[in-house]
Amino acid sequence: MFELWKDYFATRPKPKATNVIVALLLLAPGFGRFAPNGPKPVTFHIQGTISSPMDSLPNGLLVRRSRLKVCGEQVTGTARVGDEDSDVAVPRTEVTFQGELITRTVTVDEKGAYQVDLPIGVYKMTACGPQITGLAVTEYRRLIRIRLATTITLNGTLYSARMSCDAVVGGDTEAQRVEEWKNSCGSEDFFPLPAKDGTPLELYVRYPQRDATSRGYIYRSQQTSQPDVPVFVAYNLFSLEAQKVVYDKQAQTIEASGNVIVTDATGIAHKIDSTEFIIRDGEVVLP
C-alpha cells in the first residue's frame, strides 16, 4: 500500500509556488478581516462638554497617588519600585462609550469638551472625574441609541458628591434597608424601558432623595445638604434636570417642576417652570 501512495505522489503534478502561497493565505487566521475594499461601518459623531467642580482645581495640581482615584479605580501610572506613593497630577474627566462591539474612552480638554466618532448602535455613556480623599463628584450616565450617520451633542454636569449620610433606616431585610437608605441619602435608579424593536433602552434617574409611591417615585433635590444638586433624568437622547420629578412607572410618565432644564440631542437647553412627558417606543414625547 505504501508503494502505491509513493507512486501517486511521484507522478501527480507538483503545485505551483504561487498556488501554495495563496492557499496558505486563505487558511491563515483572520485573512481578509481588514480587506481594504470591505464595507466601512456607518459612524456618527458625538460631542459635548462635561462640567465638573474639579475644573476649579489648578491645572496640573499634584496629589499623593494613594489619595487619588479615577472612575472608582486607584491610580497606578508608572510608579517606580519604592515610589508607589509619589505625587501625580490630578487628571481630567474621562468619558467612556461602551457598545456591543467597541469601547472608547476619551479625556475632556481644558474647557471640558470631548468628541469622538463611533459606529452606529447602542452605547452606555459614562462620564466620571477624579476622586481625592474627602472630595468626590457624581458620575454622569445614560444609555443611548444612534441609528443614523449624524452629529449628536450631549452635555453633562458632574456635581459634588455627598460623602456621608447618617440617616437611620428601618426594614426587615437588607434589601429593604438599602432602599430606605436610598430614599434618605440619594442614589441612582435604572428602569428598563426597551423600544418596540427590542432595543434595550432604560430610564436613568440620579437623585439626592426620593419617596416611594403606589405608582412609582417622587424624586427631590436636597436643599439642606446638597442645595445645588438637582434630580437628573435621562432616556436615550432626552434629559432633564429639576428640583422635583414624579415618575409613574405604570403610565410611564414624567412630571418635572422647579428650575426645569430640558435638553435634546442638539445640545440646546430649554428652561421652563414645569412640564410633563410620556415615554413611548424609545422616545420621550409630550402626552
URTARA-V658888 format. One record per backbone hydrogen bond with DSSP energy under -0.5 kcal/mol. CO is the residue of the C=O (numbers start at 1). NH is the residue of the N-H. E is the energy in kcal/mol with one decimal. If there is no record, write none. Layout:
# URTARA-V658888
co:CO nh:NH e:E
co:CO nh:NH e:E
This chain:
# URTARA-V658888
co:1 nh:5 e:-1.8
co:2 nh:6 e:-2.1
co:3 nh:7 e:-2.2
co:4 nh:8 e:-1.8
co:5 nh:9 e:-2.1
co:6 nh:10 e:-1.6
co:7 nh:11 e:-1.7
co:8 nh:12 e:-1.9
co:16 nh:20 e:-1.9
co:17 nh:21 e:-2.2
co:18 nh:22 e:-2.3
co:19 nh:23 e:-2.5
co:20 nh:24 e:-2.4
co:21 nh:25 e:-2.3
co:22 nh:26 e:-2.4
co:23 nh:27 e:-1.6
co:24 nh:28 e:-0.9
co:25 nh:28 e:-0.5
co:28 nh:31 e:-1.8
co:30 nh:33 e:-2.2
co:32 nh:35 e:-1.4
co:35 nh:38 e:-1.7
co:42 nh:120 e:-2.6
co:44 nh:118 e:-2.3
co:45 nh:152 e:-3.1
co:46 nh:116 e:-2.1
co:47 nh:154 e:-2.5
co:48 nh:114 e:-2.3
co:49 nh:51 e:-0.6
co:49 nh:156 e:-2.3
co:51 nh:158 e:-3.0
co:52 nh:55 e:-2.0
co:53 nh:56 e:-1.6
co:54 nh:57 e:-1.6
co:58 nh:61 e:-1.8
co:61 nh:90 e:-2.6
co:63 nh:88 e:-2.8
co:64 nh:67 e:-1.7
co:65 nh:68 e:-1.3
co:67 nh:133 e:-1.5
co:68 nh:75 e:-1.5
co:69 nh:131 e:-3.5
co:70 nh:73 e:-1.7
co:73 nh:70 e:-2.7
co:76 nh:79 e:-1.0
co:80 nh:83 e:-2.6
co:83 nh:86 e:-1.2
co:86 nh:65 e:-2.1
co:88 nh:63 e:-2.5
co:93 nh:108 e:-2.3
co:94 nh:128 e:-2.2
co:95 nh:106 e:-2.7
co:96 nh:98 e:-0.5
co:96 nh:126 e:-2.3
co:97 nh:99 e:-0.6
co:97 nh:104 e:-2.3
co:98 nh:124 e:-2.4
co:102 nh:99 e:-3.0
co:104 nh:97 e:-3.1
co:106 nh:95 e:-3.2
co:109 nh:112 e:-2.2
co:112 nh:50 e:-2.9
co:113 nh:109 e:-2.1
co:114 nh:48 e:-1.7
co:116 nh:46 e:-2.6
co:118 nh:44 e:-3.0
co:121 nh:146 e:-2.8
co:123 nh:125 e:-0.7
co:123 nh:144 e:-2.9
co:124 nh:98 e:-2.3
co:125 nh:142 e:-1.7
co:126 nh:96 e:-3.1
co:127 nh:140 e:-2.6
co:128 nh:94 e:-2.5
co:129 nh:71 e:-1.2
co:131 nh:69 e:-2.3
co:132 nh:135 e:-3.8
co:135 nh:132 e:-2.1
co:136 nh:161 e:-2.4
co:139 nh:141 e:-0.5
co:140 nh:127 e:-2.8
co:142 nh:125 e:-3.2
co:142 nh:144 e:-0.5
co:143 nh:236 e:-0.8
co:144 nh:123 e:-2.6
co:146 nh:121 e:-1.2
co:148 nh:150 e:-0.9
co:150 nh:45 e:-2.8
co:152 nh:47 e:-2.5
co:152 nh:154 e:-0.5
co:156 nh:51 e:-2.3
co:158 nh:53 e:-0.5
co:159 nh:138 e:-3.2
co:161 nh:163 e:-0.6
co:167 nh:169 e:-0.6
co:173 nh:177 e:-2.1
co:174 nh:178 e:-2.3
co:175 nh:179 e:-2.0
co:176 nh:180 e:-2.2
co:177 nh:181 e:-2.3
co:178 nh:182 e:-2.2
co:179 nh:183 e:-1.8
co:180 nh:184 e:-1.6
co:181 nh:185 e:-3.1
co:182 nh:186 e:-1.8
co:183 nh:210 e:-2.1
co:187 nh:207 e:-2.2
co:189 nh:205 e:-2.4
co:190 nh:192 e:-0.5
co:191 nh:203 e:-3.0
co:195 nh:198 e:-2.0
co:199 nh:195 e:-1.9
co:199 nh:201 e:-2.4
co:201 nh:193 e:-2.1
co:202 nh:204 e:-0.5
co:202 nh:236 e:-0.5
co:203 nh:191 e:-2.6
co:204 nh:234 e:-2.4
co:205 nh:189 e:-2.8
co:206 nh:232 e:-2.7
co:207 nh:187 e:-1.2
co:209 nh:220 e:-2.5
co:211 nh:218 e:-2.8
co:215 nh:249 e:-2.4
co:215 nh:250 e:-0.8
co:216 nh:213 e:-2.7
co:217 nh:219 e:-0.5
co:217 nh:247 e:-2.7
co:218 nh:211 e:-2.2
co:219 nh:245 e:-2.5
co:220 nh:208 e:-0.6
co:220 nh:209 e:-1.3
co:221 nh:223 e:-0.8
co:222 nh:226 e:-1.5
co:226 nh:222 e:-0.6
co:226 nh:229 e:-1.5
co:228 nh:230 e:-0.7
co:229 nh:222 e:-0.5
co:231 nh:242 e:-1.7
co:232 nh:206 e:-2.6
co:233 nh:240 e:-2.3
co:234 nh:204 e:-2.7
co:235 nh:238 e:-2.4
co:238 nh:235 e:-2.6
co:239 nh:263 e:-2.7
co:240 nh:233 e:-2.6
co:241 nh:261 e:-2.4
co:242 nh:231 e:-3.0
co:243 nh:221 e:-2.1
co:244 nh:257 e:-2.3
co:245 nh:219 e:-3.5
co:245 nh:247 e:-0.6
co:246 nh:248 e:-0.6
co:246 nh:255 e:-2.4
co:247 nh:217 e:-1.7
co:247 nh:249 e:-0.8
co:248 nh:252 e:-1.7
co:248 nh:253 e:-1.1
co:252 nh:279 e:-2.7
co:253 nh:248 e:-2.3
co:254 nh:277 e:-2.7
co:255 nh:246 e:-3.0
co:256 nh:275 e:-2.3
co:257 nh:243 e:-0.7
co:257 nh:244 e:-1.8
co:258 nh:243 e:-2.2
co:260 nh:272 e:-2.2
co:261 nh:241 e:-1.8
co:262 nh:270 e:-2.9
co:263 nh:239 e:-1.9
co:264 nh:267 e:-1.8
co:265 nh:153 e:-2.7
co:268 nh:264 e:-0.9
co:270 nh:262 e:-2.7
co:270 nh:272 e:-0.5
co:272 nh:260 e:-1.5
co:273 nh:258 e:-2.0
co:275 nh:256 e:-2.6
co:277 nh:254 e:-2.8
co:278 nh:280 e:-0.5
co:278 nh:285 e:-2.7
co:280 nh:283 e:-1.2
co:283 nh:280 e:-3.1
co:283 nh:285 e:-0.5
co:285 nh:278 e:-2.9
